[in-house]
Amino acid sequence: VIEQPQAGIWEVVVYSSASLSTYGRRDSHYRLSVQLAGVDESSAPSRPLPYFVSVTPKELVPGKLNYVTVHVFDRDTLKPFTGMLVINEQLYQVKRGQVTLTVVPRDEDFVLNIQL
């Protein structure tokens, strides 16, 4: 019985000797009982996002139409990303690493929720 096993991936290997038939045995019986308690998220390794995402800094005018440019680059190759991107629940096409969208902020701060 292992009361406090170390976190990770466990493998159970059952070894059965071929010589059991010498002793009149035709089969073996094993019992494995496991109780899973969950995953400790604090120790889970985090993977970096595959892209660098940035926004061109500029002062936004509340209540007016503003243009915001989002830049996306591949983390490994540093090449501009071309593909689809979800920004504030709307689908945008990124070409050569950038997409420009129009926003009407309520105040000087505006939150962009970007999903790849």
C-alpha positions as CSV (number, residue, x, y, z in Angstrom):
1,V,0.0,0.0,0.0
2,I,1.4,3.4,-1.0
3,E,-0.3,6.0,1.1
4,Q,1.2,9.3,-0.3
5,P,2.5,8.5,-3.8
6,Q,4.6,11.1,-5.6
7,A,2.7,13.1,-8.2
8,G,3.2,12.1,-11.8
9,I,2.4,9.3,-14.2
10,W,2.4,5.8,-12.7
11,E,2.7,2.5,-14.6
12,V,1.7,-0.8,-13.1
13,V,3.6,-3.8,-14.3
14,V,2.5,-7.3,-13.3
15,Y,5.0,-10.1,-13.7
16,S,3.9,-13.7,-13.9
17,S,6.5,-16.4,-14.1
18,A,6.2,-19.0,-16.9
19,S,7.2,-21.6,-14.3
20,L,3.9,-21.3,-12.4
21,S,2.6,-24.3,-14.4
22,T,5.3,-26.4,-12.8
23,Y,3.4,-25.9,-9.5
24,G,0.0,-26.7,-10.9
25,R,-1.0,-23.1,-11.5
26,R,-2.9,-22.1,-14.6
27,D,-3.7,-18.5,-13.8
28,S,-2.8,-15.7,-11.4
29,H,-5.1,-13.2,-9.7
30,Y,-4.2,-9.6,-9.0
31,R,-6.2,-6.8,-7.4
32,L,-5.4,-3.1,-7.9
33,S,-7.3,-0.5,-5.9
34,V,-6.7,3.2,-6.8
35,Q,-8.3,6.3,-5.4
36,L,-7.6,9.5,-7.3
37,A,-7.7,12.7,-5.4
38,G,-7.2,15.2,-8.2
39,V,-4.4,17.2,-9.8
40,D,-2.4,19.8,-7.9
41,E,-2.6,22.7,-10.4
42,S,0.2,24.6,-8.7
43,S,2.8,22.0,-9.6
44,A,1.5,21.4,-13.2
45,P,4.1,22.7,-15.7
46,S,2.9,25.6,-17.8
47,R,3.6,25.7,-21.5
48,P,4.3,29.1,-23.1
49,L,1.9,30.2,-25.7
50,P,3.0,29.5,-29.3
51,Y,2.7,33.1,-30.3
52,F,3.7,36.6,-29.2
53,V,0.7,38.9,-29.2
54,S,1.0,42.7,-28.8
55,V,-1.1,45.8,-29.4
56,T,0.3,49.0,-30.8
57,P,0.1,51.5,-27.9
58,K,-2.0,54.5,-28.5
59,E,-4.3,56.8,-26.6
60,L,-7.9,55.9,-27.0
61,V,-10.7,58.5,-27.3
62,P,-13.7,57.4,-25.3
63,G,-17.0,57.4,-27.1
64,K,-15.4,57.7,-30.5
65,L,-14.3,55.2,-33.2
66,N,-10.7,54.2,-32.6
67,Y,-8.4,51.9,-34.6
68,V,-6.5,49.3,-32.7
69,T,-3.8,47.1,-34.4
70,V,-2.9,43.7,-32.9
71,H,0.4,42.1,-33.9
72,V,0.9,38.3,-33.8
73,F,4.3,36.5,-34.3
74,D,5.3,32.8,-34.1
75,R,7.3,32.3,-30.9
76,D,9.7,29.8,-32.4
77,T,10.4,31.3,-35.8
78,L,9.6,35.0,-35.0
79,K,7.8,35.1,-38.4
80,P,4.5,37.0,-38.7
81,F,1.4,34.9,-38.1
82,T,-1.3,34.5,-40.8
83,G,-4.5,32.9,-39.8
84,M,-7.7,33.3,-37.8
85,L,-7.9,34.9,-34.4
86,V,-10.8,35.5,-32.0
87,I,-10.9,39.0,-30.4
88,N,-13.7,39.9,-28.0
89,E,-15.7,37.0,-29.3
90,Q,-15.4,38.1,-33.0
91,L,-13.4,36.2,-35.6
92,Y,-10.7,38.2,-37.4
93,Q,-8.2,37.3,-40.1
94,V,-4.6,38.1,-39.3
95,K,-2.5,38.8,-42.4
96,R,1.3,39.1,-42.3
97,G,1.2,39.3,-38.5
98,Q,-1.3,42.0,-38.0
99,V,-5.0,42.9,-37.9
100,T,-6.6,46.3,-37.3
101,L,-10.0,46.5,-35.7
102,T,-12.3,49.4,-34.8
103,V,-13.4,49.9,-31.2
104,V,-15.6,52.5,-29.4
105,P,-14.3,52.4,-25.8
106,R,-16.5,53.7,-22.9
107,D,-13.4,55.2,-21.2
108,E,-9.7,55.4,-21.7
109,D,-9.2,51.7,-20.9
110,F,-10.3,49.0,-23.3
111,V,-10.0,45.2,-22.7
112,L,-9.1,42.9,-25.5
113,N,-9.8,39.2,-25.0
114,I,-7.7,37.4,-27.6
115,Q,-8.0,33.7,-28.2
116,L,-5.8,31.7,-30.6
